[in-house]
C-alpha cells in the first residue's frame, strides 16, 4: 500500500489527514527502519508493507468505529514498535496512550519516536504486564486496553482485564483463529468477570483476514489476578 493509497482509504472513511499527520507517518516509517537495524522491532520493513500491515492494520479499531477522538485512557500491552496504539494516536491526538513493554530497548525507541513525532499524552513503562497490573496506579484505571498479536485469549485476558475500569473494553487484534481461541478462553473470561461482546471479522485491502475481539469487563477483577509474572503463560486459566 503506497502512502497515497493509505490517505485515500482514510479519506473515504471521512478521516482527512493534515500535512503534519502525513509527515508523522513518514517519519515513523523512517525511524522504524533505522532502529530495526539496531534492535529487532519488525520483520516488515518494505514501505508499502509497513503502511498496510502496520499502519493500516493498527488503525482498525478506529475504522471499525470502536474508538473516537476523545480523551479516553488507552493502554497498549506488548506494543513492540508502537502498534496498534501510536498510529491511532497520530489519527486521534486526544487519546491518552500508555504503553507497557517488557523490553527496555523497545521503550527507548518508543520514547525517541514520540519526541520526534511531537506526540503529547503518551507514557511508556518498562516491565511485565503481570507486575504493573497489581499497582493501584495502573489497576482498573483504563477505558480501553489494546493488544495486537500478543498472546492467545486464554492468556491475554489475564494480562489485560485487570487494567480495565468496570465497563471498559479489551480490543484484541488478531490475524486468525479468533473463534477457536474464544472457546479455549471461556473459563478465563468467567474467572475475570468479563464477557465477549463481539468478534469482528474484516479484511485488509489486500484480502488478508483479521479479527478484533471485544471483551467487556463486567465486575472488579479478583485480587489474585493476574498471577505472578510468567504463570499466565505457563498455566493458563
C-alpha positions as CSV (number, residue, x, y, z in Angstrom):
1,X,0.0,0.0,0.0
2,X,1.5,3.3,-1.1
3,X,1.2,6.2,1.3
4,X,-1.2,7.9,-1.1
5,X,-3.5,4.9,-1.1
6,X,-3.4,5.0,2.7
7,X,-4.5,8.6,2.7
8,X,-7.2,7.9,0.1
9,X,-8.7,5.0,2.1
10,X,-8.8,7.2,5.2
11,X,-10.5,10.0,3.1
12,X,-13.2,7.5,2.2
13,X,-13.8,7.0,5.9
14,X,-14.0,10.8,6.4
15,X,-10.6,10.8,8.2
16,X,-8.7,13.6,6.4
17,X,-5.1,13.7,7.4
18,X,-3.3,17.0,7.8
19,X,0.2,17.5,6.3
20,X,1.6,17.2,9.8
21,X,0.0,13.8,10.3
22,X,1.3,12.6,6.9
23,X,4.8,13.7,7.9
24,X,4.4,11.9,11.3
25,X,3.6,8.6,9.5
26,X,6.5,9.1,7.1
27,X,8.9,9.8,10.0
28,X,7.5,6.8,11.9
29,X,8.4,4.6,8.9
30,X,11.9,6.1,8.7
31,X,12.7,5.6,12.4
32,X,11.3,2.1,12.4
33,X,13.6,1.0,9.6
34,X,16.6,2.9,11.1
35,X,16.2,1.4,14.6
36,X,15.3,-2.0,13.2
37,X,19.0,-2.3,12.2
38,X,20.0,-2.0,15.9
39,X,17.2,-3.9,17.7
40,X,14.6,-6.3,16.4
41,X,11.4,-4.3,16.0
42,X,9.7,-5.9,13.0
43,X,10.3,-8.4,10.2
44,X,8.4,-6.0,7.9
45,X,10.5,-3.1,6.5
46,X,9.3,-2.6,3.0
47,X,7.5,0.8,2.9
48,X,4.3,-0.4,1.2
49,X,4.1,-3.4,3.6
50,X,4.6,-1.2,6.6
51,X,1.8,1.2,5.6
52,X,-0.5,-1.8,5.0
53,X,0.4,-4.4,7.7
54,X,1.5,-2.0,10.5
55,X,-0.1,1.4,10.0
56,X,-3.4,0.5,8.3
57,X,-3.8,-2.7,10.4
58,X,-3.2,-0.7,13.6
59,X,-6.0,1.8,13.0
60,X,-8.6,-0.9,12.5
61,X,-10.3,-0.1,15.9
62,X,-10.9,3.4,14.6
63,X,-12.0,2.3,11.1
64,X,-14.4,-0.2,12.8
65,X,-15.9,2.6,14.9
66,X,-14.7,1.3,18.2
67,X,-12.6,4.3,19.2
68,X,-13.3,8.0,18.8
69,X,-11.2,11.1,19.1
70,X,-11.7,11.9,22.8
71,X,-9.6,11.9,26.0
72,X,-10.1,8.3,26.9
73,X,-7.3,6.4,28.7
74,X,-5.9,3.7,26.4
75,X,-3.3,1.1,27.5
76,X,-1.3,-0.9,24.9
77,X,0.2,-4.1,26.3
78,X,3.2,-5.5,24.5
79,X,3.1,-2.8,21.8
80,X,6.5,-3.6,20.4
81,X,7.2,-0.9,17.9
82,X,4.1,1.0,19.0
83,X,1.4,-1.0,17.3
84,X,-1.6,-0.5,17.4
85,X,-1.7,2.5,19.7
86,X,0.7,5.0,18.2
87,X,-0.8,5.0,14.7
88,X,-4.2,5.6,16.4
89,X,-2.7,8.4,18.5
90,X,-1.5,10.1,15.3
91,X,-5.0,10.0,13.9
92,X,-6.7,10.8,17.1
93,X,-4.5,13.2,19.2
94,X,-6.9,13.4,22.1
95,X,-6.3,9.8,23.1
96,X,-4.2,9.4,26.2
97,X,-1.9,6.4,25.5
98,X,0.1,4.3,27.9
99,X,2.4,1.5,26.7
100,X,3.9,-1.2,28.8
101,X,6.6,-3.4,27.3
102,X,9.0,-6.0,28.8
103,X,12.0,-4.9,26.7
104,X,13.7,-1.7,27.6
105,X,15.3,-1.2,24.2
106,X,11.8,-1.0,22.7
107,X,10.8,1.5,25.3
108,X,13.8,3.6,24.4
109,X,12.8,3.5,20.7
110,X,9.2,4.5,21.6
111,X,10.3,7.4,23.7
112,X,12.5,8.8,21.0
113,X,9.8,8.2,18.4
114,X,7.2,10.1,20.4
115,X,9.6,13.0,20.8
116,X,10.4,13.1,17.1
117,X,6.7,12.9,16.2
118,X,5.7,15.6,18.7
119,X,3.2,13.3,20.4
120,X,1.8,14.5,23.7
121,X,-0.1,12.5,26.3
122,X,1.9,9.3,25.7
123,X,3.5,7.4,28.6
124,X,6.0,4.5,28.4
125,X,6.8,1.9,31.1
126,X,9.3,-0.9,31.1
127,X,8.2,-4.1,32.8
128,X,5.9,-7.1,33.0
129,X,2.2,-6.7,32.5
130,X,1.6,-9.0,35.5
131,X,3.5,-6.7,37.8
132,X,2.0,-3.4,36.7
133,X,-1.5,-4.8,37.0
134,X,-1.1,-5.2,40.8
135,X,-0.1,-1.5,41.1
136,X,-3.0,0.7,42.2
137,X,-1.8,3.5,39.8
138,X,-2.5,1.1,36.8
139,X,-5.1,-1.4,38.0
140,X,-8.6,-0.6,36.9
141,X,-7.5,2.7,35.5
142,X,-8.1,2.4,31.8
143,X,-11.1,2.7,29.4
144,X,-9.6,0.6,26.7
145,X,-6.8,-1.9,26.6
146,X,-5.4,-2.9,23.1
147,X,-3.2,-5.9,22.3
148,X,-2.1,-6.8,18.8
149,X,-0.7,-10.4,18.2
150,X,0.4,-10.6,21.9
151,X,-0.9,-14.0,23.1
152,X,-3.8,-16.4,22.9
153,X,-7.0,-15.0,24.5
154,X,-6.8,-17.5,27.3
155,X,-3.5,-15.9,28.4
156,X,-4.2,-12.4,27.1
157,X,-7.3,-11.9,29.2
158,X,-5.4,-12.4,32.5
159,X,-2.7,-9.9,31.3
160,X,-5.2,-7.2,30.3
161,X,-8.6,-7.3,32.0
162,X,-7.2,-6.2,35.5
163,X,-6.2,-2.9,34.0
164,X,-9.7,-2.0,32.8
165,X,-12.3,0.0,34.7
166,X,-15.6,-1.8,35.1
167,X,-17.4,-1.3,31.7
168,X,-14.0,-0.9,30.0
169,X,-13.1,-2.9,26.9
170,X,-10.3,-5.1,25.7
171,X,-9.7,-4.8,22.0
172,X,-7.6,-7.8,20.9
173,X,-6.4,-7.5,17.3
174,X,-5.8,-11.0,15.8
175,X,-4.7,-12.3,12.4
176,X,-6.5,-15.7,12.7
177,X,-8.1,-18.4,14.9
178,X,-10.1,-15.9,17.0
179,X,-13.2,-18.1,17.2
180,X,-11.2,-21.1,18.4
181,X,-9.4,-19.0,21.0
182,X,-12.6,-17.8,22.5
183,X,-13.8,-21.4,23.1
184,X,-10.5,-22.1,24.9
185,X,-10.8,-18.8,26.9
186,X,-14.3,-19.3,28.3
187,X,-13.1,-20.3,31.8
188,X,-10.6,-17.5,32.0
189,X,-13.1,-14.9,31.0
190,X,-15.6,-16.2,33.6
191,X,-13.0,-16.1,36.4
192,X,-12.1,-12.5,35.4
193,X,-15.7,-11.3,35.3
194,X,-15.6,-10.4,31.7
195,X,-17.7,-11.2,28.6
196,X,-17.1,-11.3,24.9
197,X,-19.2,-8.5,23.3
198,X,-18.3,-9.1,19.7
199,X,-15.8,-10.8,17.4
200,X,-15.5,-8.6,14.3
201,X,-14.1,-10.2,11.2
202,X,-12.9,-8.0,8.4
203,X,-10.2,-8.0,5.7
204,X,-7.3,-5.7,4.9
205,X,-7.4,-4.1,1.5
206,X,-5.1,-6.9,0.1
207,X,-7.7,-9.5,1.3
208,X,-5.8,-10.8,4.5
209,X,-8.4,-11.8,7.2
210,X,-8.4,-10.0,10.5
211,X,-10.4,-10.1,13.7
212,X,-11.0,-7.7,16.6
213,X,-12.3,-9.5,19.7
214,X,-14.1,-7.1,22.0
215,X,-14.3,-8.1,25.7
216,X,-16.1,-6.0,28.3
217,X,-15.2,-6.0,32.0
218,X,-18.4,-6.6,34.0
219,X,-17.1,-6.5,37.6
220,X,-13.9,-5.8,39.5
221,X,-11.2,-8.4,38.9
222,X,-10.4,-10.6,41.9
223,X,-7.2,-9.5,43.7
224,X,-5.4,-12.7,42.9
225,X,-5.3,-12.0,39.2
226,X,-3.0,-11.6,37.4
227,X,-0.8,-14.2,39.0
228,X,2.9,-13.8,39.2
229,X,4.9,-13.0,36.1
230,X,5.2,-16.0,33.8
231,X,2.4,-18.0,35.4
232,X,-0.4,-16.9,33.0
233,X,1.7,-18.3,30.1
234,X,2.8,-21.5,31.9
235,X,-0.6,-22.4,33.4
236,X,-3.4,-20.6,31.5
237,X,-6.7,-20.2,33.4
